[in-house]
Amino acid sequence: MESIQLFTDEHDDVLIPNEIVEIMLSKDVTIQAAWRIYRGLTQKDVAEKLGIKQAAVSQFEKSEDPRKDNIERLAQLYQCIVEQLTMD
């Protein structure tokens, strides 16, 4: 029998809630947008809470490589950890 090599890293214990995954799949949105929807917020709500423009929130949600400071602010707002917003 051939053995399978396992690779581990510091994010092995990070879980994405099933509800977030379901939102991502059913609405075809990014993980950042799914968290926003899960928390019952609009892009305008997020913009107001972070003191930025709605267009900036839209850019956060479309970015494939979001800036660390933006992700940290969103994680705090969405009450999750940074790794749950990046899926790295």
PDB file with SEQRES, HELIX, SHEET and CRYST1 records, atoms N, CA, C and O in Angstrom:
SEQRES   1 A   88  MET GLU SER ILE GLN LEU PHE THR ASP GLU HIS ASP ASP          
SEQRES   2 A   88  VAL LEU ILE PRO ASN GLU ILE VAL GLU ILE MET LEU SER          
SEQRES   3 A   88  LYS ASP VAL THR ILE GLN ALA ALA TRP ARG ILE TYR ARG          
SEQRES   4 A   88  GLY LEU THR GLN LYS ASP VAL ALA GLU LYS LEU GLY ILE          
SEQRES   5 A   88  LYS GLN ALA ALA VAL SER GLN PHE GLU LYS SER GLU ASP          
SEQRES   6 A   88  PRO ARG LYS ASP ASN ILE GLU ARG LEU ALA GLN LEU TYR          
SEQRES   7 A   88  GLN CYS ILE VAL GLU GLN LEU THR MET ASP                      
HELIX    1 AA1 ASN A   18  LYS A   27  1                                  10    
HELIX    2 AA2 ILE A   31  TYR A   38  1                                   8    
HELIX    3 AA3 GLN A   43  LEU A   50  1                                   8    
HELIX    4 AA4 GLN A   54  LYS A   62  1                                   9    
HELIX    5 AA5 LYS A   68  TYR A   78  1                                  11    
HELIX    6 AA6 GLU A   83  THR A   86  1                                   4    
CRYST1    1.000    1.000    1.000  90.00  90.00  90.00 P 1           1          
ATOM      1  N   MET A   1       0.839  -1.167   0.000  1.00  0.00           N  
ATOM      2  CA  MET A   1       0.000   0.000   0.000  1.00  0.00           C  
ATOM      3  C   MET A   1       0.893   1.243   0.000  1.00  0.00           C  
ATOM      4  O   MET A   1       1.853   1.331   0.765  1.00  0.00           O  
ATOM      5  N   GLU A   2       0.565   2.191  -0.861  1.00  0.00           N  
ATOM      6  CA  GLU A   2       1.330   3.423  -0.970  1.00  0.00           C  
ATOM      7  C   GLU A   2       0.880   4.405   0.112  1.00  0.00           C  
ATOM      8  O   GLU A   2      -0.317   4.589   0.334  1.00  0.00           O  
ATOM      9  N   SER A   3       1.834   5.025   0.773  1.00  0.00           N  
ATOM     10  CA  SER A   3       1.466   6.003   1.804  1.00  0.00           C  
ATOM     11  C   SER A   3       1.236   7.371   1.165  1.00  0.00           C  
ATOM     12  O   SER A   3       1.812   7.700   0.128  1.00  0.00           O  
ATOM     13  N   ILE A   4       0.387   8.150   1.807  1.00  0.00           N  
ATOM     14  CA  ILE A   4       0.066   9.492   1.342  1.00  0.00           C  
ATOM     15  C   ILE A   4       0.714  10.474   2.296  1.00  0.00           C  
ATOM     16  O   ILE A   4       0.516  10.407   3.510  1.00  0.00           O  
ATOM     17  N   GLN A   5       1.485  11.382   1.736  1.00  0.00           N  
ATOM     18  CA  GLN A   5       2.175  12.359   2.558  1.00  0.00           C  
ATOM     19  C   GLN A   5       1.235  13.512   2.895  1.00  0.00           C  
ATOM     20  O   GLN A   5       0.575  14.056   2.009  1.00  0.00           O  
ATOM     21  N   LEU A   6       1.174  13.881   4.152  1.00  0.00           N  
ATOM     22  CA  LEU A   6       0.348  14.990   4.604  1.00  0.00           C  
ATOM     23  C   LEU A   6       1.209  16.216   4.849  1.00  0.00           C  
ATOM     24  O   LEU A   6       2.315  16.120   5.381  1.00  0.00           O  
ATOM     25  N   PHE A   7       0.690  17.359   4.458  1.00  0.00           N  
ATOM     26  CA  PHE A   7       1.367  18.619   4.712  1.00  0.00           C  
ATOM     27  C   PHE A   7       0.488  19.434   5.646  1.00  0.00           C  
ATOM     28  O   PHE A   7      -0.719  19.538   5.432  1.00  0.00           O  
ATOM     29  N   THR A   8       1.073  19.998   6.657  1.00  0.00           N  
ATOM     30  CA  THR A   8       0.312  20.813   7.597  1.00  0.00           C  
ATOM     31  C   THR A   8       0.895  22.218   7.646  1.00  0.00           C  
ATOM     32  O   THR A   8       2.058  22.443   7.313  1.00  0.00           O  
ATOM     33  N   ASP A   9       0.056  23.154   8.070  1.00  0.00           N  
ATOM     34  CA  ASP A   9       0.535  24.510   8.294  1.00  0.00           C  
ATOM     35  C   ASP A   9      -0.235  25.126   9.453  1.00  0.00           C  
ATOM     36  O   ASP A   9      -1.070  24.474  10.080  1.00  0.00           O  
ATOM     37  N   GLU A  10       0.060  26.389   9.726  1.00  0.00           N  
ATOM     38  CA  GLU A  10      -0.518  27.047  10.901  1.00  0.00           C  
ATOM     39  C   GLU A  10      -2.015  27.310  10.788  1.00  0.00           C  
ATOM     40  O   GLU A  10      -2.644  27.697  11.773  1.00  0.00           O  
ATOM     41  N   HIS A  11      -2.599  27.105   9.602  1.00  0.00           N  
ATOM     42  CA  HIS A  11      -4.021  27.375   9.402  1.00  0.00           C  
ATOM     43  C   HIS A  11      -4.883  26.118   9.403  1.00  0.00           C  
ATOM     44  O   HIS A  11      -6.062  26.185   9.056  1.00  0.00           O  
ATOM     45  N   ASP A  12      -4.331  24.997   9.777  1.00  0.00           N  
ATOM     46  CA  ASP A  12      -5.077  23.750   9.742  1.00  0.00           C  
ATOM     47  C   ASP A  12      -6.308  23.737  10.639  1.00  0.00           C  
ATOM     48  O   ASP A  12      -7.257  22.998  10.376  1.00  0.00           O  
ATOM     49  N   ASP A  13      -6.301  24.530  11.676  1.00  0.00           N  
ATOM     50  CA  ASP A  13      -7.433  24.530  12.593  1.00  0.00           C  
ATOM     51  C   ASP A  13      -8.454  25.633  12.291  1.00  0.00           C  
ATOM     52  O   ASP A  13      -9.390  25.824  13.067  1.00  0.00           O  
ATOM     53  N   VAL A  14      -8.295  26.356  11.188  1.00  0.00           N  
ATOM     54  CA  VAL A  14      -9.212  27.423  10.816  1.00  0.00           C  
ATOM     55  C   VAL A  14     -10.359  26.821  10.017  1.00  0.00           C  
ATOM     56  O   VAL A  14     -10.156  26.122   9.025  1.00  0.00           O  
ATOM     57  N   LEU A  15     -11.555  27.110  10.474  1.00  0.00           N  
ATOM     58  CA  LEU A  15     -12.743  26.601   9.805  1.00  0.00           C  
ATOM     59  C   LEU A  15     -13.566  27.746   9.239  1.00  0.00           C  
ATOM     60  O   LEU A  15     -13.647  28.823   9.830  1.00  0.00           O  
ATOM     61  N   ILE A  16     -14.165  27.503   8.101  1.00  0.00           N  
ATOM     62  CA  ILE A  16     -15.109  28.442   7.514  1.00  0.00           C  
ATOM     63  C   ILE A  16     -16.498  27.892   7.827  1.00  0.00           C  
ATOM     64  O   ILE A  16     -16.805  26.762   7.446  1.00  0.00           O  
ATOM     65  N   PRO A  17     -17.349  28.667   8.513  1.00  0.00           N  
ATOM     66  CA  PRO A  17     -18.685  28.156   8.825  1.00  0.00           C  
ATOM     67  C   PRO A  17     -19.444  27.714   7.574  1.00  0.00           C  
ATOM     68  O   PRO A  17     -19.330  28.326   6.513  1.00  0.00           O  
ATOM     69  N   ASN A  18     -20.207  26.657   7.720  1.00  0.00           N  
ATOM     70  CA  ASN A  18     -20.980  26.118   6.613  1.00  0.00           C  
ATOM     71  C   ASN A  18     -21.882  27.178   5.985  1.00  0.00           C  
ATOM     72  O   ASN A  18     -22.062  27.197   4.768  1.00  0.00           O  
ATOM     73  N   GLU A  19     -22.445  28.053   6.802  1.00  0.00           N  
ATOM     74  CA  GLU A  19     -23.338  29.099   6.285  1.00  0.00           C  
ATOM     75  C   GLU A  19     -22.603  30.023   5.319  1.00  0.00           C  
ATOM     76  O   GLU A  19     -23.178  30.478   4.329  1.00  0.00           O  
ATOM     77  N   ILE A  20     -21.337  30.298   5.608  1.00  0.00           N  
ATOM     78  CA  ILE A  20     -20.542  31.161   4.728  1.00  0.00           C  
ATOM     79  C   ILE A  20     -20.307  30.469   3.391  1.00  0.00           C  
ATOM     80  O   ILE A  20     -20.436  31.087   2.334  1.00  0.00           O  
ATOM     81  N   VAL A  21     -19.965  29.196   3.442  1.00  0.00           N  
ATOM     82  CA  VAL A  21     -19.738  28.428   2.215  1.00  0.00           C  
ATOM     83  C   VAL A  21     -21.019  28.367   1.389  1.00  0.00           C  
ATOM     84  O   VAL A  21     -20.978  28.517   0.168  1.00  0.00           O  
ATOM     85  N   GLU A  22     -22.146  28.149   2.043  1.00  0.00           N  
ATOM     86  CA  GLU A  22     -23.423  28.088   1.331  1.00  0.00           C  
ATOM     87  C   GLU A  22     -23.742  29.409   0.635  1.00  0.00           C  
ATOM     88  O   GLU A  22     -24.215  29.414  -0.501  1.00  0.00           O  
ATOM     89  N   ILE A  23     -23.483  30.529   1.313  1.00  0.00           N  
ATOM     90  CA  ILE A  23     -23.709  31.843   0.704  1.00  0.00           C  
ATOM     91  C   ILE A  23     -22.785  32.025  -0.502  1.00  0.00           C  
ATOM     92  O   ILE A  23     -23.217  32.494  -1.555  1.00  0.00           O  
ATOM     93  N   MET A  24     -21.523  31.654  -0.344  1.00  0.00           N  
ATOM     94  CA  MET A  24     -20.566  31.779  -1.453  1.00  0.00           C  
ATOM     95  C   MET A  24     -21.055  31.021  -2.684  1.00  0.00           C  
ATOM     96  O   MET A  24     -21.010  31.534  -3.802  1.00  0.00           O  
ATOM     97  N   LEU A  25     -21.518  29.805  -2.462  1.00  0.00           N  
ATOM     98  CA  LEU A  25     -21.941  28.967  -3.584  1.00  0.00           C  
ATOM     99  C   LEU A  25     -23.275  29.410  -4.170  1.00  0.00           C  
ATOM    100  O   LEU A  25     -23.415  29.489  -5.390  1.00  0.00           O  
ATOM    101  N   SER A  26     -24.250  29.698  -3.324  1.00  0.00           N  
ATOM    102  CA  SER A  26     -25.585  30.036  -3.827  1.00  0.00           C  
ATOM    103  C   SER A  26     -25.640  31.410  -4.480  1.00  0.00           C  
ATOM    104  O   SER A  26     -26.413  31.615  -5.416  1.00  0.00           O  
ATOM    105  N   LYS A  27     -24.838  32.348  -4.005  1.00  0.00           N  
ATOM    106  CA  LYS A  27     -24.860  33.707  -4.542  1.00  0.00           C  
ATOM    107  C   LYS A  27     -23.671  34.004  -5.448  1.00  0.00           C  
ATOM    108  O   LYS A  27     -23.579  35.087  -6.026  1.00  0.00           O  
ATOM    109  N   ASP A  28     -22.758  33.037  -5.573  1.00  0.00           N  
ATOM    110  CA  ASP A  28     -21.556  33.188  -6.394  1.00  0.00           C  
ATOM    111  C   ASP A  28     -20.796  34.466  -6.032  1.00  0.00           C  
ATOM    112  O   ASP A  28     -20.530  35.318  -6.880  1.00  0.00           O  
ATOM    113  N   VAL A  29     -20.454  34.569  -4.737  1.00  0.00           N  
ATOM    114  CA  VAL A  29     -19.728  35.738  -4.236  1.00  0.00           C  
ATOM    115  C   VAL A  29     -18.429  35.294  -3.571  1.00  0.00           C  
ATOM    116  O   VAL A  29     -18.216  34.111  -3.306  1.00  0.00           O  
ATOM    117  N   THR A  30     -17.574  36.272  -3.311  1.00  0.00           N  
ATOM    118  CA  THR A  30     -16.311  35.997  -2.624  1.00  0.00           C  
ATOM    119  C   THR A  30     -16.574  35.738  -1.147  1.00  0.00           C  
ATOM    120  O   THR A  30     -17.674  35.973  -0.645  1.00  0.00           O  
ATOM    121  N   ILE A  31     -15.556  35.257  -0.471  1.00  0.00           N  
ATOM    122  CA  ILE A  31     -15.705  34.988   0.954  1.00  0.00           C  
ATOM    123  C   ILE A  31     -15.947  36.281   1.746  1.00  0.00           C  
ATOM    124  O   ILE A  31     -16.686  36.268   2.730  1.00  0.00           O  
ATOM    125  N   GLN A  32     -15.335  37.393   1.329  1.00  0.00           N  
ATOM    126  CA  GLN A  32     -15.569  38.660   2.023  1.00  0.00           C  
ATOM    127  C   GLN A  32     -17.026  39.085   1.891  1.00  0.00           C  
ATOM    128  O   GLN A  32     -17.634  39.529   2.864  1.00  0.00           O  
ATOM    129  N   ALA A  33     -17.587  38.952   0.694  1.00  0.00           N  
ATOM    130  CA  ALA A  33     -18.996  39.302   0.480  1.00  0.00           C  
ATOM    131  C   ALA A  33     -19.910  38.352   1.251  1.00  0.00           C  
ATOM    132  O   ALA A  33     -20.931  38.776   1.794  1.00  0.00           O  
ATOM    133  N   ALA A  34     -19.551  37.083   1.299  1.00  0.00           N  
ATOM    134  CA  ALA A  34     -20.367  36.112   2.029  1.00  0.00           C  
ATOM    135  C   ALA A  34     -20.438  36.451   3.515  1.00  0.00           C  
ATOM    136  O   ALA A  34     -21.504  36.357   4.123  1.00  0.00           O  
ATOM    137  N   TRP A  35     -19.316  36.842   4.096  1.00  0.00           N  
ATOM    138  CA  TRP A  35     -19.320  37.241   5.510  1.00  0.00           C  
ATOM    139  C   TRP A  35     -20.199  38.470   5.720  1.00  0.00           C  
ATOM    140  O   TRP A  35     -20.936  38.550   6.702  1.00  0.00           O  
ATOM    141  N   ARG A  36     -20.122  39.423   4.802  1.00  0.00           N  
ATOM    142  CA  ARG A  36     -20.943  40.633   4.919  1.00  0.00           C  
ATOM    143  C   ARG A  36     -22.427  40.271   4.886  1.00  0.00           C  
ATOM    144  O   ARG A  36     -23.209  40.741   5.712  1.00  0.00           O  
ATOM    145  N   ILE A  37     -22.799  39.440   3.932  1.00  0.00           N  
ATOM    146  CA  ILE A  37     -24.187  39.007   3.801  1.00  0.00           C  
ATOM    147  C   ILE A  37     -24.618  38.231   5.045  1.00  0.00           C  
ATOM    148  O   ILE A  37     -25.712  38.442   5.569  1.00  0.00           O  
ATOM    149  N   TYR A  38     -23.758  37.342   5.506  1.00  0.00           N  
ATOM    150  CA  TYR A  38     -24.040  36.539   6.702  1.00  0.00           C  
ATOM    151  C   TYR A  38     -24.306  37.422   7.920  1.00  0.00           C  
ATOM    152  O   TYR A  38     -25.150  37.103   8.757  1.00  0.00           O  
ATOM    153  N   ARG A  39     -23.586  38.518   8.007  1.00  0.00           N  
ATOM    154  CA  ARG A  39     -23.769  39.438   9.135  1.00  0.00           C  
ATOM    155  C   ARG A  39     -24.928  40.421   8.901  1.00  0.00           C  
ATOM    156  O   ARG A  39     -25.190  41.282   9.741  1.00  0.00           O  
ATOM    157  N   GLY A  40     -25.615  40.292   7.766  1.00  0.00           N  
ATOM    158  CA  GLY A  40     -26.788  41.118   7.487  1.00  0.00           C  
ATOM    159  C   GLY A  40     -26.474  42.560   7.142  1.00  0.00           C  
ATOM    160  O   GLY A  40     -27.264  43.461   7.425  1.00  0.00           O  
ATOM    161  N   LEU A  41     -25.319  42.775   6.532  1.00  0.00           N  
ATOM    162  CA  LEU A  41     -24.882  44.124   6.187  1.00  0.00           C  
ATOM    163  C   LEU A  41     -24.885  44.332   4.678  1.00  0.00           C  
ATOM    164  O   LEU A  41     -24.655  43.398   3.911  1.00  0.00           O  
ATOM    165  N   THR A  42     -25.145  45.555   4.269  1.00  0.00           N  
ATOM    166  CA  THR A  42     -24.982  45.936   2.868  1.00  0.00           C  
ATOM    167  C   THR A  42     -23.583  46.523   2.696  1.00  0.00           C  
ATOM    168  O   THR A  42     -22.895  46.802   3.677  1.00  0.00           O  
ATOM    169  N   GLN A  43     -23.176  46.703   1.464  1.00  0.00           N  
ATOM    170  CA  GLN A  43     -21.893  47.362   1.226  1.00  0.00           C  
ATOM    171  C   GLN A  43     -21.917  48.778   1.797  1.00  0.00           C  
ATOM    172  O   GLN A  43     -20.912  49.260   2.319  1.00  0.00           O  
ATOM    173  N   LYS A  44     -23.066  49.436   1.695  1.00  0.00           N  
ATOM    174  CA  LYS A  44     -23.200  50.795   2.239  1.00  0.00           C  
ATOM    175  C   LYS A  44     -23.024  50.775   3.760  1.00  0.00           C  
ATOM    176  O   LYS A  44     -22.362  51.652   4.316  1.00  0.00           O  
ATOM    177  N   ASP A  45     -23.615  49.778   4.441  1.00  0.00           N  
ATOM    178  CA  ASP A  45     -23.457  49.654   5.895  1.00  0.00           C  
ATOM    179  C   ASP A  45     -21.987  49.522   6.275  1.00  0.00           C  
ATOM    180  O   ASP A  45     -21.501  50.193   7.185  1.00  0.00           O  
ATOM    181  N   VAL A  46     -21.290  48.645   5.560  1.00  0.00           N  
ATOM    182  CA  VAL A  46     -19.868  48.410   5.847  1.00  0.00           C  
ATOM    183  C   VAL A  46     -19.078  49.696   5.621  1.00  0.00           C  
ATOM    184  O   VAL A  46     -18.225  50.059   6.432  1.00  0.00           O  
ATOM    185  N   ALA A  47     -19.363  50.374   4.527  1.00  0.00           N  
ATOM    186  CA  ALA A  47     -18.664  51.622   4.218  1.00  0.00           C  
ATOM    187  C   ALA A  47     -18.856  52.648   5.338  1.00  0.00           C  
ATOM    188  O   ALA A  47     -17.902  53.303   5.756  1.00  0.00           O  
ATOM    189  N   GLU A  48     -20.081  52.782   5.813  1.00  0.00           N  
ATOM    190  CA  GLU A  48     -20.360  53.749   6.879  1.00  0.00           C  
ATOM    191  C   GLU A  48     -19.634  53.374   8.167  1.00  0.00           C  
ATOM    192  O   GLU A  48     -19.080  54.240   8.845  1.00  0.00           O  
ATOM    193  N   LYS A  49     -19.635  52.084   8.507  1.00  0.00           N  
ATOM    194  CA  LYS A  49     -18.984  51.636   9.741  1.00  0.00           C  
ATOM    195  C   LYS A  49     -17.468  51.790   9.684  1.00  0.00           C  
ATOM    196  O   LYS A  49     -16.825  52.020  10.708  1.00  0.00           O  
ATOM    197  N   LEU A  50     -16.894  51.663   8.479  1.00  0.00           N  
ATOM    198  CA  LEU A  50     -15.441  51.778   8.334  1.00  0.00           C  
ATOM    199  C   LEU A  50     -14.991  53.188   7.934  1.00  0.00           C  
ATOM    200  O   LEU A  50     -13.795  53.474   7.886  1.00  0.00           O  
ATOM    201  N   GLY A  51     -15.963  54.064   7.648  1.00  0.00           N  
ATOM    202  CA  GLY A  51     -15.619  55.431   7.271  1.00  0.00           C  
ATOM    203  C   GLY A  51     -14.988  55.538   5.895  1.00  0.00           C  
ATOM    204  O   GLY A  51     -14.088  56.347   5.669  1.00  0.00           O  
ATOM    205  N   ILE A  52     -15.477  54.705   4.974  1.00  0.00           N  
ATOM    206  CA  ILE A  52     -14.959  54.701   3.604  1.00  0.00           C  
ATOM    207  C   ILE A  52     -16.131  54.767   2.631  1.00  0.00           C  
ATOM    208  O   ILE A  52     -17.289  54.788   3.047  1.00  0.00           O  
ATOM    209  N   LYS A  53     -15.833  54.798   1.359  1.00  0.00           N  
ATOM    210  CA  LYS A  53     -16.880  54.826   0.329  1.00  0.00           C  
ATOM    211  C   LYS A  53     -17.339  53.406  -0.012  1.00  0.00           C  
ATOM    212  O   LYS A  53     -16.583  52.444   0.119  1.00  0.00           O  
ATOM    213  N   GLN A  54     -18.584  53.301  -0.446  1.00  0.00           N  
ATOM    214  CA  GLN A  54     -19.148  52.009  -0.827  1.00  0.00           C  
ATOM    215  C   GLN A  54     -18.329  51.370  -1.946  1.00  0.00           C  
ATOM    216  O   GLN A  54     -18.179  50.149  -1.987  1.00  0.00           O  
ATOM    217  N   ALA A  55     -17.806  52.182  -2.841  1.00  0.00           N  
ATOM    218  CA  ALA A  55     -16.992  51.652  -3.940  1.00  0.00           C  
ATOM    219  C   ALA A  55     -15.750  50.936  -3.414  1.00  0.00           C  
ATOM    220  O   ALA A  55     -15.294  49.962  -4.012  1.00  0.00           O  
ATOM    221  N   ALA A  56     -15.206  51.413  -2.301  1.00  0.00           N  
ATOM    222  CA  ALA A  56     -14.035  50.766  -1.700  1.00  0.00           C  
ATOM    223  C   ALA A  56     -14.408  49.384  -1.172  1.00  0.00           C  
ATOM    224  O   ALA A  56     -13.632  48.437  -1.300  1.00  0.00           O  
ATOM    225  N   VAL A  57     -15.591  49.267  -0.582  1.00  0.00           N  
ATOM    226  CA  VAL A  57     -16.053  47.962  -0.095  1.00  0.00           C  
ATOM    227  C   VAL A  57     -16.204  47.001  -1.272  1.00  0.00           C  
ATOM    228  O   VAL A  57     -15.820  45.834  -1.185  1.00  0.00           O  
ATOM    229  N   SER A  58     -16.755  47.490  -2.350  1.00  0.00           N  
ATOM    230  CA  SER A  58     -16.903  46.674  -3.558  1.00  0.00           C  
ATOM    231  C   SER A  58     -15.539  46.179  -4.043  1.00  0.00           C  
ATOM    232  O   SER A  58     -15.398  45.021  -4.434  1.00  0.00           O  
ATOM    233  N   GLN A  59     -14.548  47.053  -4.014  1.00  0.00           N  
ATOM    234  CA  GLN A  59     -13.190  46.666  -4.424  1.00  0.00           C  
ATOM    235  C   GLN A  59     -12.600  45.624  -3.480  1.00  0.00           C  
ATOM    236  O   GLN A  59     -11.951  44.681  -3.933  1.00  0.00           O  
ATOM    237  N   PHE A  60     -12.821  45.783  -2.152  1.00  0.00           N  
ATOM    238  CA  PHE A  60     -12.343  44.783  -1.183  1.00  0.00           C  
ATOM    239  C   PHE A  60     -12.865  43.408  -1.577  1.00  0.00           C  
ATOM    240  O   PHE A  60     -12.135  42.417  -1.582  1.00  0.00           O  
ATOM    241  N   GLU A  61     -14.162  43.381  -1.909  1.00  0.00           N  
ATOM    242  CA  GLU A  61     -14.814  42.100  -2.175  1.00  0.00           C  
ATOM    243  C   GLU A  61     -14.393  41.480  -3.501  1.00  0.00           C  
ATOM    244  O   GLU A  61     -14.535  40.271  -3.687  1.00  0.00           O  
ATOM    245  N   LYS A  62     -13.886  42.273  -4.408  1.00  0.00           N  
ATOM    246  CA  LYS A  62     -13.449  41.762  -5.710  1.00  0.00           C  
ATOM    247  C   LYS A  62     -11.969  41.410  -5.746  1.00  0.00           C  
ATOM    248  O   LYS A  62     -11.525  40.659  -6.615  1.00  0.00           O  
ATOM    249  N   SER A  63     -11.213  41.948  -4.811  1.00  0.00           N  
ATOM    250  CA  SER A  63      -9.765  41.799  -4.834  1.00  0.00           C  
ATOM    251  C   SER A  63      -9.335  40.359  -4.558  1.00  0.00           C  
ATOM    252  O   SER A  63      -9.832  39.718  -3.632  1.00  0.00           O  
ATOM    253  N   GLU A  64      -8.413  39.866  -5.367  1.00  0.00           N  
ATOM    254  CA  GLU A  64      -7.863  38.535  -5.148  1.00  0.00           C  
ATOM    255  C   GLU A  64      -6.698  38.571  -4.167  1.00  0.00           C  
ATOM    256  O   GLU A  64      -6.297  37.541  -3.627  1.00  0.00           O  
ATOM    257  N   ASP A  65      -6.163  39.758  -3.944  1.00  0.00           N  
ATOM    258  CA  ASP A  65      -5.054  39.920  -3.006  1.00  0.00           C  
ATOM    259  C   ASP A  65      -5.311  41.165  -2.152  1.00  0.00           C  
ATOM    260  O   ASP A  65      -4.645  42.188  -2.314  1.00  0.00           O  
ATOM    261  N   PRO A  66      -6.293  41.064  -1.234  1.00  0.00           N  
ATOM    262  CA  PRO A  66      -6.645  42.243  -0.433  1.00  0.00           C  
ATOM    263  C   PRO A  66      -5.521  42.659   0.499  1.00  0.00           C  
ATOM    264  O   PRO A  66      -4.740  41.832   0.972  1.00  0.00           O  
ATOM    265  N   ARG A  67      -5.458  43.945   0.750  1.00  0.00           N  
ATOM    266  CA  ARG A  67      -4.449  44.465   1.673  1.00  0.00           C  
ATOM    267  C   ARG A  67      -4.733  43.971   3.078  1.00  0.00           C  
ATOM    268  O   ARG A  67      -5.886  43.840   3.489  1.00  0.00           O  
ATOM    269  N   LYS A  68      -3.661  43.700   3.805  1.00  0.00           N  
ATOM    270  CA  LYS A  68      -3.778  43.145   5.150  1.00  0.00           C  
ATOM    271  C   LYS A  68      -4.585  44.055   6.075  1.00  0.00           C  
ATOM    272  O   LYS A  68      -5.413  43.570   6.846  1.00  0.00           O  
ATOM    273  N   ASP A  69      -4.355  45.363   6.010  1.00  0.00           N  
ATOM    274  CA  ASP A  69      -5.080  46.270   6.907  1.00  0.00           C  
ATOM    275  C   ASP A  69      -6.575  46.283   6.609  1.00  0.00           C  
ATOM    276  O   ASP A  69      -7.386  46.407   7.526  1.00  0.00           O  
ATOM    277  N   ASN A  70      -6.946  46.157   5.345  1.00  0.00           N  
ATOM    278  CA  ASN A  70      -8.368  46.094   4.990  1.00  0.00           C  
ATOM    279  C   ASN A  70      -9.012  44.820   5.525  1.00  0.00           C  
ATOM    280  O   ASN A  70     -10.113  44.854   6.074  1.00  0.00           O  
ATOM    281  N   ILE A  71      -8.324  43.706   5.362  1.00  0.00           N  
ATOM    282  CA  ILE A  71      -8.851  42.428   5.845  1.00  0.00           C  
ATOM    283  C   ILE A  71      -8.974  42.443   7.368  1.00  0.00           C  
ATOM    284  O   ILE A  71      -9.941  41.914   7.917  1.00  0.00           O  
ATOM    285  N   GLU A  72      -8.012  43.040   8.044  1.00  0.00           N  
ATOM    286  CA  GLU A  72      -8.071  43.115   9.509  1.00  0.00           C  
ATOM    287  C   GLU A  72      -9.276  43.927   9.970  1.00  0.00           C  
ATOM    288  O   GLU A  72      -9.938  43.559  10.940  1.00  0.00           O  
ATOM    289  N   ARG A  73      -9.563  45.022   9.284  1.00  0.00           N  
ATOM    290  CA  ARG A  73     -10.725  45.855   9.631  1.00  0.00           C  
ATOM    291  C   ARG A  73     -12.022  45.100   9.377  1.00  0.00           C  
ATOM    292  O   ARG A  73     -12.951  45.165  10.181  1.00  0.00           O  
ATOM    293  N   LEU A  74     -12.085  44.386   8.261  1.00  0.00           N  
ATOM    294  CA  LEU A  74     -13.289  43.607   7.954  1.00  0.00           C  
ATOM    295  C   LEU A  74     -13.477  42.474   8.955  1.00  0.00           C  
ATOM    296  O   LEU A  74     -14.598  42.211   9.389  1.00  0.00           O  
ATOM    297  N   ALA A  75     -12.405  41.813   9.320  1.00  0.00           N  
ATOM    298  CA  ALA A  75     -12.497  40.712  10.283  1.00  0.00           C  
ATOM    299  C   ALA A  75     -13.051  41.212  11.610  1.00  0.00           C  
ATOM    300  O   ALA A  75     -13.884  40.551  12.230  1.00  0.00           O  
ATOM    301  N   GLN A  76     -12.593  42.365  12.039  1.00  0.00           N  
ATOM    302  CA  GLN A  76     -13.093  42.928  13.288  1.00  0.00           C  
ATOM    303  C   GLN A  76     -14.593  43.237  13.159  1.00  0.00           C  
ATOM    304  O   GLN A  76     -15.371  42.920  14.059  1.00  0.00           O  
ATOM    305  N   LEU A  77     -14.987  43.841  12.063  1.00  0.00           N  
ATOM    306  CA  LEU A  77     -16.388  44.181  11.837  1.00  0.00           C  
ATOM    307  C   LEU A  77     -17.267  42.932  11.751  1.00  0.00           C  
ATOM    308  O   LEU A  77     -18.363  42.902  12.310  1.00  0.00           O  
ATOM    309  N   TYR A  78     -16.785  41.906  11.050  1.00  0.00           N  
ATOM    310  CA  TYR A  78     -17.575  40.688  10.846  1.00  0.00           C  
ATOM    311  C   TYR A  78     -17.431  39.682  11.988  1.00  0.00           C  
ATOM    312  O   TYR A  78     -18.039  38.612  11.962  1.00  0.00           O  
ATOM    313  N   GLN A  79     -16.628  40.032  12.983  1.00  0.00           N  
ATOM    314  CA  GLN A  79     -16.425  39.186  14.165  1.00  0.00           C  
ATOM    315  C   GLN A  79     -15.918  37.787  13.787  1.00  0.00           C  
ATOM    316  O   GLN A  79     -16.458  36.762  14.203  1.00  0.00           O  
ATOM    317  N   CYS A  80     -14.862  37.799  12.985  1.00  0.00           N  
ATOM    318  CA  CYS A  80     -14.215  36.550  12.604  1.00  0.00           C  
ATOM    319  C   CYS A  80     -12.708  36.802  12.645  1.00  0.00           C  
ATOM    320  O   CYS A  80     -12.265  37.895  12.998  1.00  0.00           O  
ATOM    321  N   ILE A  81     -11.935  35.802  12.287  1.00  0.00           N  
ATOM    322  CA  ILE A  81     -10.493  35.994  12.252  1.00  0.00           C  
ATOM    323  C   ILE A  81     -10.043  36.210  10.803  1.00  0.00           C  
ATOM    324  O   ILE A  81     -10.715  35.795   9.859  1.00  0.00           O  
ATOM    325  N   VAL A  82      -8.914  36.853  10.656  1.00  0.00           N  
ATOM    326  CA  VAL A  82      -8.403  37.211   9.329  1.00  0.00           C  
ATOM    327  C   VAL A  82      -8.352  35.995   8.405  1.00  0.00           C  
ATOM    328  O   VAL A  82      -8.729  36.085   7.237  1.00  0.00           O  
ATOM    329  N   GLU A  83      -7.886  34.859   8.925  1.00  0.00           N  
ATOM    330  CA  GLU A  83      -7.748  33.669   8.086  1.00  0.00           C  
ATOM    331  C   GLU A  83      -9.088  33.186   7.535  1.00  0.00           C  
ATOM    332  O   GLU A  83      -9.125  32.518   6.502  1.00  0.00           O  
ATOM    333  N   GLN A  84     -10.181  33.514   8.211  1.00  0.00           N  
ATOM    334  CA  GLN A  84     -11.499  33.116   7.717  1.00  0.00           C  
ATOM    335  C   GLN A  84     -11.962  34.014   6.567  1.00  0.00           C  
ATOM    336  O   GLN A  84     -12.949  33.696   5.903  1.00  0.00           O  
ATOM    337  N   LEU A  85     -11.287  35.097   6.328  1.00  0.00           N  
ATOM    338  CA  LEU A  85     -11.629  35.991   5.228  1.00  0.00           C  
ATOM    339  C   LEU A  85     -10.735  35.824   4.015  1.00  0.00           C  
ATOM    340  O   LEU A  85     -11.021  36.382   2.955  1.00  0.00           O  
ATOM    341  N   THR A  86      -9.683  35.083   4.148  1.00  0.00           N  
ATOM    342  CA  THR A  86      -8.716  34.994   3.051  1.00  0.00           C  
ATOM    343  C   THR A  86      -8.635  33.623   2.407  1.00  0.00           C  
ATOM    344  O   THR A  86      -8.262  33.518   1.239  1.00  0.00           O  
ATOM    345  N   MET A  87      -8.968  32.588   3.124  1.00  0.00           N  
ATOM    346  CA  MET A  87      -8.905  31.211   2.621  1.00  0.00           C  
ATOM    347  C   MET A  87      -7.522  30.850   2.098  1.00  0.00           C  
ATOM    348  O   MET A  87      -7.402  30.065   1.157  1.00  0.00           O  
ATOM    349  N   ASP A  88      -6.486  31.409   2.689  1.00  0.00           N  
ATOM    350  CA  ASP A  88      -5.105  31.089   2.277  1.00  0.00           C  
ATOM    351  C   ASP A  88      -4.655  29.782   2.878  1.00  0.00           C  
ATOM    352  O   ASP A  88      -3.526  29.352   2.644  1.00  0.00           O  
TER     353      ASP A  88                                                      
END                                                                             
